[in-house]
Amino acid sequence: VQLQASGGGLVQAGGSLRLSCAASGKFFSTNYMGWHRQAPGKPRELVASITIGGTTNYADSVKDRFTISRENAKNTIYLQMTSLKPEDTAVYYCTAGVLGPRDWGKGTLVTVSS
């Protein structure tokens, strides 16, 4: 599966951004899709994930601020990020797989200024 992410950029604290990720490949190979992120000097971590059936999972640090959604017909997921904080600054990676992340896209940088 190939994953193409877009939507990163620079935003002030309190602002919003929306990330998109389009997947190409067999539909069942993208039952699971999600976003991970890696901040400088920190390990990569799960941000949010969603299945074809719509089951979502969020990191505690982003609950109530980020919303993941998907358009199955387009094999595309979105991450709506609101109330952004400087600690959200990271490279965000789109992932896909059957039961968990197997394929990874190139990251997109999100920078939140204080």
Short mmCIF file of the C-alpha atoms (twelve columns), coordinates in Angstrom:
data_MODEL
# 
_entry.id   MODEL 
# 
loop_
_atom_site.group_PDB 
_atom_site.id 
_atom_site.type_symbol 
_atom_site.label_atom_id 
_atom_site.label_alt_id 
_atom_site.label_comp_id 
_atom_site.label_asym_id 
_atom_site.label_seq_id 
_atom_site.Cartn_x 
_atom_site.Cartn_y 
_atom_site.Cartn_z 
_atom_site.pdbx_PDB_model_num 
ATOM 1   C CA . VAL A 1   0.000   0.000  0.000  1 
ATOM 2   C CA . GLN A 2   1.264   3.432  -0.908 1 
ATOM 3   C CA . LEU A 3   0.275   6.323  1.308  1 
ATOM 4   C CA . GLN A 4   0.290   9.971  0.331  1 
ATOM 5   C CA . ALA A 5   -0.111  12.466 3.146  1 
ATOM 6   C CA . SER A 6   -0.670  16.186 2.905  1 
ATOM 7   C CA . GLY A 7   -1.746  19.140 5.000  1 
ATOM 8   C CA . GLY A 8   1.139   19.799 7.353  1 
ATOM 9   C CA . GLY A 9   2.492   23.259 7.995  1 
ATOM 10  C CA . LEU A 10  3.105   26.014 10.485 1 
ATOM 11  C CA . VAL A 11  0.335   27.189 12.773 1 
ATOM 12  C CA . GLN A 12  0.103   29.246 15.933 1 
ATOM 13  C CA . ALA A 13  -0.867  27.671 19.231 1 
ATOM 14  C CA . GLY A 14  -4.628  27.385 19.477 1 
ATOM 15  C CA . GLY A 15  -4.987  27.063 15.731 1 
ATOM 16  C CA . SER A 16  -6.192  24.205 13.551 1 
ATOM 17  C CA . LEU A 17  -4.870  22.051 10.731 1 
ATOM 18  C CA . ARG A 18  -6.255  19.148 8.756  1 
ATOM 19  C CA . LEU A 19  -4.103  16.325 7.512  1 
ATOM 20  C CA . SER A 20  -5.165  14.019 4.693  1 
ATOM 21  C CA . CYS A 21  -3.823  10.660 3.620  1 
ATOM 22  C CA . ALA A 22  -4.816  8.771  0.496  1 
ATOM 23  C CA . ALA A 23  -4.020  5.081  0.203  1 
ATOM 24  C CA . SER A 24  -3.567  3.087  -2.964 1 
ATOM 25  C CA . GLY A 25  -3.780  -0.672 -2.909 1 
ATOM 26  C CA . LYS A 26  -6.214  -3.415 -2.062 1 
ATOM 27  C CA . PHE A 27  -9.047  -2.210 0.097  1 
ATOM 28  C CA . PHE A 28  -8.743  -4.949 2.724  1 
ATOM 29  C CA . SER A 29  -5.112  -3.997 3.190  1 
ATOM 30  C CA . THR A 30  -6.273  -0.728 4.684  1 
ATOM 31  C CA . ASN A 31  -8.775  -2.006 7.237  1 
ATOM 32  C CA . TYR A 32  -6.657  -0.133 9.762  1 
ATOM 33  C CA . MET A 33  -5.437  3.363  8.995  1 
ATOM 34  C CA . GLY A 34  -3.972  5.870  11.348 1 
ATOM 35  C CA . TRP A 35  -1.579  8.626  12.217 1 
ATOM 36  C CA . HIS A 36  1.574   8.371  14.250 1 
ATOM 37  C CA . ARG A 37  3.922   11.201 15.078 1 
ATOM 38  C CA . GLN A 38  7.506   11.682 16.110 1 
ATOM 39  C CA . ALA A 39  8.782   14.783 17.841 1 
ATOM 40  C CA . PRO A 40  12.496  15.603 17.952 1 
ATOM 41  C CA . GLY A 41  14.283  13.394 20.453 1 
ATOM 42  C CA . LYS A 42  11.165  11.365 21.229 1 
ATOM 43  C CA . PRO A 43  9.937   7.952  20.148 1 
ATOM 44  C CA . ARG A 44  7.241   7.586  17.537 1 
ATOM 45  C CA . GLU A 45  3.770   7.421  19.060 1 
ATOM 46  C CA . LEU A 46  0.237   6.670  17.967 1 
ATOM 47  C CA . VAL A 47  -1.967  9.723  17.539 1 
ATOM 48  C CA . ALA A 48  -5.185  8.201  16.273 1 
ATOM 49  C CA . SER A 49  -6.441  5.260  14.252 1 
ATOM 50  C CA . ILE A 50  -9.636  4.197  12.510 1 
ATOM 51  C CA . THR A 51  -10.912 0.986  10.957 1 
ATOM 52  C CA . ILE A 52  -13.090 0.488  7.908  1 
ATOM 53  C CA . GLY A 53  -15.989 -0.027 10.282 1 
ATOM 54  C CA . GLY A 54  -15.337 3.327  11.942 1 
ATOM 55  C CA . THR A 55  -13.818 2.186  15.216 1 
ATOM 56  C CA . THR A 56  -11.469 4.890  16.450 1 
ATOM 57  C CA . ASN A 57  -8.662  5.055  18.960 1 
ATOM 58  C CA . TYR A 58  -6.905  8.176  20.244 1 
ATOM 59  C CA . ALA A 59  -3.870  8.977  22.322 1 
ATOM 60  C CA . ASP A 60  -4.914  10.550 25.616 1 
ATOM 61  C CA . SER A 61  -2.929  13.660 24.759 1 
ATOM 62  C CA . VAL A 62  -5.110  14.444 21.740 1 
ATOM 63  C CA . LYS A 63  -8.554  13.307 22.851 1 
ATOM 64  C CA . ASP A 64  -11.159 16.068 22.554 1 
ATOM 65  C CA . ARG A 65  -8.825  18.059 20.289 1 
ATOM 66  C CA . PHE A 66  -8.190  15.795 17.295 1 
ATOM 67  C CA . THR A 67  -10.721 13.917 15.194 1 
ATOM 68  C CA . ILE A 68  -9.879  11.129 12.775 1 
ATOM 69  C CA . SER A 69  -12.268 10.244 9.981  1 
ATOM 70  C CA . ARG A 70  -12.225 8.320  6.728  1 
ATOM 71  C CA . GLU A 71  -13.902 8.110  3.371  1 
ATOM 72  C CA . ASN A 72  -13.869 4.430  2.490  1 
ATOM 73  C CA . ALA A 73  -14.878 5.095  -1.107 1 
ATOM 74  C CA . LYS A 74  -11.716 7.152  -1.519 1 
ATOM 75  C CA . ASN A 75  -9.539  5.062  0.790  1 
ATOM 76  C CA . THR A 76  -8.630  8.319  2.466  1 
ATOM 77  C CA . ILE A 77  -8.339  9.351  6.082  1 
ATOM 78  C CA . TYR A 78  -8.286  12.765 7.661  1 
ATOM 79  C CA . LEU A 79  -7.004  14.142 10.934 1 
ATOM 80  C CA . GLN A 80  -8.688  17.340 12.034 1 
ATOM 81  C CA . MET A 81  -6.485  18.953 14.636 1 
ATOM 82  C CA . THR A 82  -7.800  21.795 16.777 1 
ATOM 83  C CA . SER A 83  -6.527  23.702 19.811 1 
ATOM 84  C CA . LEU A 84  -3.018  22.864 18.711 1 
ATOM 85  C CA . LYS A 85  -0.225  23.118 21.250 1 
ATOM 86  C CA . PRO A 86  3.523   23.526 20.786 1 
ATOM 87  C CA . GLU A 87  3.955   19.978 22.070 1 
ATOM 88  C CA . ASP A 88  1.998   18.760 19.031 1 
ATOM 89  C CA . THR A 89  4.954   19.766 16.894 1 
ATOM 90  C CA . ALA A 90  6.174   16.633 15.152 1 
ATOM 91  C CA . VAL A 91  6.445   14.777 11.898 1 
ATOM 92  C CA . TYR A 92  3.130   13.047 11.346 1 
ATOM 93  C CA . TYR A 93  3.079   9.706  9.531  1 
ATOM 94  C CA . CYS A 94  0.131   8.033  7.881  1 
ATOM 95  C CA . THR A 95  -0.057  4.266  8.393  1 
ATOM 96  C CA . ALA A 96  -2.170  1.426  7.079  1 
ATOM 97  C CA . GLY A 97  -2.539  -2.289 7.537  1 
ATOM 98  C CA . VAL A 98  -4.984  -5.080 8.149  1 
ATOM 99  C CA . LEU A 99  -4.967  -5.158 11.949 1 
ATOM 100 C CA . GLY A 100 -2.353  -2.523 12.701 1 
ATOM 101 C CA . PRO A 101 0.261   -0.307 11.093 1 
ATOM 102 C CA . ARG A 102 2.245   -2.145 8.442  1 
ATOM 103 C CA . ASP A 103 2.781   0.371  5.679  1 
ATOM 104 C CA . TRP A 104 4.044   3.861  6.357  1 
ATOM 105 C CA . GLY A 105 3.901   6.984  4.281  1 
ATOM 106 C CA . LYS A 106 6.423   9.762  4.181  1 
ATOM 107 C CA . GLY A 107 5.856   12.115 7.058  1 
ATOM 108 C CA . THR A 108 4.413   15.574 6.962  1 
ATOM 109 C CA . LEU A 109 5.754   18.200 9.350  1 
ATOM 110 C CA . VAL A 110 3.427   20.024 11.711 1 
ATOM 111 C CA . THR A 111 4.947   22.943 13.581 1 
ATOM 112 C CA . VAL A 112 3.000   24.761 16.279 1 
ATOM 113 C CA . SER A 113 4.478   28.057 17.396 1 
ATOM 114 C CA . SER A 114 3.840   29.493 20.843 1 
# 
